[in-house]
């Protein structure tokens, strides 16, 4: 390991800044947390820090999106899961947060509010400039150690991720340590053909990553599902009406350019399922009417994709293939996961939805690496160095001998 871990530090009585990723799916109407997997994941590192004063920090959603909300609900979930008191402060860098940190006693856990309430946390910085942000200048004085465990946001150059290691010692938490170790091992045995099965909704991020994956020889076939599949079908003029997503013209144009540049790489659905009065109705993509909304893949597409998966050397699957939370539309997601689990390839499954689905299907044991990270993992596979890992490696050089 090129990074420091919790084992490298005497943690007793230390005040620790613990950056986790508790970014959970949120019900847009009730604003309740829909899946607590990422909160559960934080427990392992929190347990290892039981003798320290721990300040937990995370983002939730993006400013302007309907999953952008405070961390009070997360504190309650964590309290229930750990069956102990979790302190919570509705502040990030202000006086209330600073006083709450100063008043901590050994063994206390304090959760700060959504980091993205602080404007700086919504921008990418160089490490030097991240260290000069108000967040890092104010808070770093209060901490002995920064523990980075937010692997799902390891691709973000935000102050809370790359700023603190510039000024205080930093190490990886339990999740980050495991992810880096497993992925490094997997990447040494990964072999062609590389098959990427990509769904999910963060389309602009995904498009950038797809290009890098192909350019870096990490994607021989890209099998598209979910919203990103719809964007490519729109670029192929197979979906006739607008999808109604942000920056639609721009993303469709990018997808169009990618298909033009790499015509043999992409596969898009040939049949789909729509929701008609609560019922699943399957149809060929060519039969779709303007008003039809895609809820899942159809059996021909599953068969087509499964054959490509069966011949893969490495398979990476990220993002559900449809509205898998609804039983009638879970078919595509579950069928593709079964194809991945039963293939002879090295397999990586990414994202909270798929992790949950795998568990329900009792197939987790058949997968080489399972991660709740989405975009960060896609970017890791391109071979690009993730900012959080770079920050941890630099910190190891700087602080190892101290
Ligand atoms: C994720 O869920 O991918 C991470 O929490 C990062 O979130 P972001 O894409 O809003 O930075």
Boltz pocket constraint, residues with backbone or C-beta under 6 A from the ligand:
constraints:
  - pocket:
      binder: B
      contacts: [[A, 21], [A, 23], [A, 61], [A, 62], [A, 152], [A, 153], [A, 156], [A, 202], [A, 372], [A, 373], [A, 374], [A, 375], [A, 376]]
      max_distance: 6.0
